[in-house]
Amino acid sequence: MSSEVPATWRGVRNHFDNSISEEVRSYFEPTVELIENYDWEVSLAFMFTRVEKAMNMMLYCGARKIHKAHSGTAYAFVDKHHMTRKDFKRLFKNVFGSDIPAATNELLAEAEKVRNKIIHGKSASPADQRKAIIRLLDYAEAMNVLVHDKARFRPFTPTLRGFTGQTQSLDQSTTSWLMRGLGFTGRAEGDEDAN
């Protein structure tokens, strides 16, 4: 599943332009300009921010589309929930009904190893950074396919407008219980007073 890591920036650009879907390219659109004009660390920071955003949105949209959760209540639960990577996998299974395939998780894990080196002030070679960028793009592609198969939307896309269609949502109280049942705490880390 994982792509070969290009030996140069031009190879990364070629992979971005020719091997990645239009949706994912649009979602990560500023990446090419960032790589060309800044240190690679800037591109990786941007890409990880976008990955985290997509992860939150896929859980929110999955709760809305599959479980008919109330929009505002579901959003509040996802937004306030302190989420680790292990927790994301658990919540994904609860919301979508299946585990993320190990090969897909490994794509993200490889990129995270490089990110962790960088944020802890360790050196990451240009080859490691190219690898991380490729793995994040491949992860986005794999998750788009997986989530589309489960719920008919793609989380790594510039807009998720209309993803639920014309369905009737649960009320706020029922959604609150639903979100707790799916495993969301509804509170940010250190926020003991929240629901």
Number of C-alpha atoms within 10 A of each C-alpha: 10 14 13 11 18 16 12 12 15 10 14 20 17 13 17 22 13 11 15 17 16 14 18 20 22 15 20 21 15 13 21 16 10 16 17 12 11 10 11 17 18 13 22 24 14 14 21 18 12 17 21 13 13 21 21 20 19 25 22 23 25 26 26 24 21 15 17 19 26 22 18 11 21 24 21 16 23 22 17 17 19 17 19 9 13 9 14 16 17 16 18 23 15 18 23 19 11 13 13 18 11 8 13 19 16 14 23 20 17 16 23 17 13 22 20 12 13 17 11 8 8 11 11 16 11 15 14 18 20 21 22 25 24 24 25 22 27 22 24 30 21 21 21 23 16 20 19 13 11 15 17 16 21 26 30 29 18 15 12 14 7 8 16 18 8 7 9 11 16 17 13 15 10 13 23 22 13 19 24 13 12 17 17 22 19 22 18 17 11 8 12 8 7 11 13
